Amino acid sequence: MPTAFVLSGAGSLGSVHVGMLQALFERRITPDLLVGASAGAINAAYLAGRPPTTGTVAELGAFWRSMRSSRVFSTSPASALVGIFGERPNVALAGPLGGLLSRLLGIERLEEASTPLHVVGVDALTGDDRLLSHGSALEAVMASSALPAVFPPVAWQGRWLVDGGMAGRTPIWTALALGADRVIVLPAGLACALPAPPRGAVATAVHALSVQMQQRLVGDLERARSDGRVMVIPPPCPVDVDPSDFGHADALIARAHRAAEAFLDEDAGADGDGDPAPGLTLHHHAAPAAA
């Protein structure tokens, strides 16, 4: 029974996947197929070129722990002004992120992956979903992670592609269409409402896309309620980390691991009943009482 792992994205919250993957691999649950979008494309591409072991996950965790916002969203007042006044379509530079990813990925081309890999992008001009299965792995991941207005669109076979998180449908349906008999969804979105608005243009853009992706994921899971092939690993909750803040990977990984362990050991949702999107609907947490 081919098992697909579907990894959604949400900026820095992509580190949540590491804890989930650790719990899955410890239980010898591994993918026969990987589908990723946005930050999920980064993690999927990393896994696709390496053996599905806890050691591989540990190395991926080290990558996320080393990340900082300044390394991902590399910009300057001059480059931001050039973007704002229309000289180019982005305010951040793609080069530094591309350099990080070129050292991370273990494959040069998507079709070389030891575990079949598919990356989701979006046509910047038409809004159509694009499934990337052949070609440069680095360019595919960069395209799927190209947050509009923050990073430049990526040229791909005569098209300009942007962040796969903007796709009209989540990768769940893509995995089913590719022949998966079981789809395990690893969400890394932001279901817990932030206590205050993000600060800065980049943070606001990342947060807005994360909320949009989360809403689409919940909608797709509602439609797949009766499909026993889909299982969702619940993310840690509560989470009040801005998706543009890369300084909390260690805590997020540990919490995601504990949450996934509890879910998998209880075999929650195995009968297809109950909430198809556990903890994924946008919700608020009460503010802690004043001392």
Helices and strands as residue ranges (DSSP letters): E 3-7, G 11-15, H 16-26, E 33-37, H 39-48, H 54-66, H 69-72, H 77-84, H 94-104, G 110-112, E 117-123, E 129-132, H 137-144, E 154-156, E 159-162, G 164-166, H 171-177, E 182-186, H 201-223, E 230-232, H 249-266
